[in-house]
Amino acid sequence: MLYYCKNHQKGFVPDIIKKDLEQYKFVFNPSFVSLNTRQYWAFRCYSELRKEILAIIYIYDESNSSLLIHDLNSIFKEKYNLKPADPKLFRIEDKVYCTLNTGYSANIENSVFLMQISEDKFNIRRCIIEKRSMVEKNWAFFEQDGVLKMLYSISPICKTYVLSSESESEVFFKEEKAVRNDLNPITIGTQPVLNGNTIYLVGHRKYSFLKKRLYLGVPVKIDIKTLSVKKGPVFLVHSLFSMLGNRFKFNKNLISCTYVSGLQLDFAAQQAKIAYGINDVSWQTMQVNLDDLW
């Protein structure tokens, strides 16, 4: 069943951030977390001036209405001579992190990075695993019993990795567990939200037509002890009209996508706040009941 996100829109992005985003022609795939008086937001933004898609992080402090803006493209160009893509924010206890990758590369392996955000500083480290694909995109990080772990895939194989060692510049993960399931392929979208032994996230289901692709959001729950995966009853789409796609496309092989990139859950209130991109050109936020999706 299709679940039309457009019917559940709720704005919770600070006005000062929305004002700054007006300078960009295309803004999409937001993610967000809150910690104490601070809101952290990440967006992908197309700069006509620079002719590139930027990864931007905003840190808004509600206590004094201050706003810090970080251009990750400039940081990664200076440090690694690489372009960042797909920034996703998440929390582990009282720490805020961002993970991202360096996009598609035809000739060499791309990279996945994990960054801890402390005040306005970034501790950036490259993530290393064995037996990886040439291009890796979204890994989902969480902590279990004080140990950093990573969800590598959802279906048809649900696979996790566990931290094995680390240095100032790199974190190394080894495979922990892999369990096959009978679900159609679902890729990782949002970063996970952990409740007890259950991971909540929104993944994506890809449909292909004549080598072109359409993506829908899929709510997923994963038992981290058994790696059993339960798919929600709905597929998330912004609107029926949005499924036709946008005339302008960064990716010519894309039909359309409702790309769910940000997730916060309030288990006491049984509410979910969700941020998502629409066809790689725009974005929206919504608030729904947990049992509508999971």
Summary of the structure (lengths in Angstrom):
residues: 294
radius of gyration: 18.0
end to end distance: 13.0
largest distance: 52.4
contacts: 922
relative contact order: 0.16
helix: 10%
strand: 57%
